[in-house]
């Protein structure tokens, strides 16, 4: 899956949790949770939503690595089949 397609999927899941989010305003290298004002439960639901939508297992020990949109796209790219 291409990085732009992954971003689209990320924002589709994000819209279900934070519908006010404007993808055009998200900076790829800034902390994602701060930009969209997600608390820990919302962020957990966001990661579960990504798992359900993309079929990618995201172990709890990896949560801390997924701090920015850029890191999230790279992580998911590495886990998804080409």
KAWOTA-V417182 format. One record per pair of residues at least 24 apart in sequence whose ideal C-beta (glycine too) atoms are under 7 Angstrom apart, sorted by the first residue. I is the first residue (numbers start at 1). J is the second residue. D is the distance in whole Angstrom. If there is no record, write none. Layout:
<<I;J;D> <I;J;D>>
This chain:
<<1;80;5> <3;73;5> <3;77;6> <6;73;5> <6;76;5> <6;77;6> <7;73;6> <9;53;6> <9;54;6> <10;50;7> <10;69;7> <10;72;6> <12;53;7> <13;46;6> <13;49;4> <13;50;5> <13;53;6> <14;46;6> <16;49;6> <17;42;5> <17;45;6> <17;46;5> <17;49;7> <26;69;6> <28;68;6> <28;69;5> <28;70;4> <29;68;5> <29;70;5> <30;68;6> <31;67;5> <31;68;6> <32;67;7> <32;68;6> <32;69;6> <32;72;7> <54;80;7> <56;80;6>>
